[in-house]
Amino acid sequence: MKKFCDKCLKEVECTYNEKYIDISIDNNKINYLKKYYICSECNNEFLDDLYDYDVEIVNKKLRELNNIITIDEIEEIIRKYNIGKKPLSLLLGLGEVNIIRYLNGANPTKEISDLLKNILNNPFLYELYLRANKDKITEIAYKKSLGKTKQLELNSKQSKLYNVSLYIINKLEEVDPLSIQKLLYFADGFSNKFLGKDLFSDLPEAWIYGPVYKEIYDCFSYYKGNTINYNELLSNREYNLEDEEIEYLNNIIKTFGCYSGSLLREMTHITNPWINARIGLNEYKYSDRVISKEDINLYFDKICQEYNITCQDDIINYSNDLFIQSKDNLFRDNN
Ligand SMILES: [Zn+2]
């Protein structure tokens, strides 16, 4: 077989070979099946027409290792929101051909990858980008994509948990993702007492930063510590919540929504369900252990007795106490 040896700089007789090798790129150690030729004249190992395969497989390994969005997931964004590759690039403030490059195997940075993943999970975030950058794409592309996005928002089988989260965002007007998580936790906590049922069936995980509902984390992680403001998008939305649930949520939001995300985190850190789920872990240890419903119900039942909570207004006795107990921890953490 004849191929181009990059040492002899000419076509040479060669043999094909393959072996697993380890390489290191930017501190990422990658193991993959290397395919190559061996020059019969100089023994050089070279790639010639195997070069594209080599780049592709290394990029794929890097993607997996760094949890970078996959090509399939990027294609899903394009289908889901009925948007072209170039318009999508422009909406996100990327160079016109960047999405095409990613689809051809190039890896986005971690930051762009995170943005794309959040957009895939969250039509509201996509709509914000679409509206803010509509001048960068054609009017036809804009309308086509907006129509599809609206349809998704209305028709998609959005979970109760997601609807409750959006309700909280709308009610508070400005809220960060950390606060939403903790408000969900307290809303779940007192729901048996005041609604006679679980508000939603999802269970939180006992993360370092308190109880976290993974689905909601994935929807809003792009905002990190920043404020989510969807007022304009949420103004006429239907949340599929019963009147009783709305009234209950309003009370929870009134009682706990006045505290910052980091204070709410400290407050959940002294609740037993989170503490119990993290037994044996130090405070900086990553964990995705699930906090059990039994533990949540048991704890909040006990709180209702202890604080003599008989109506929703009484919850404030508990929240005040949590605040007093946890504010020192917050100052300790910040110093
Ligand atoms: Zn050679």
Boltz pocket constraint, residues with backbone or C-beta under 6 A from the ligand:
constraints:
  - pocket:
      binder: B
      contacts: [[A, 5], [A, 6], [A, 7], [A, 8], [A, 9], [A, 12], [A, 39], [A, 40], [A, 41], [A, 42], [A, 43], [A, 44]]
      max_distance: 6.0
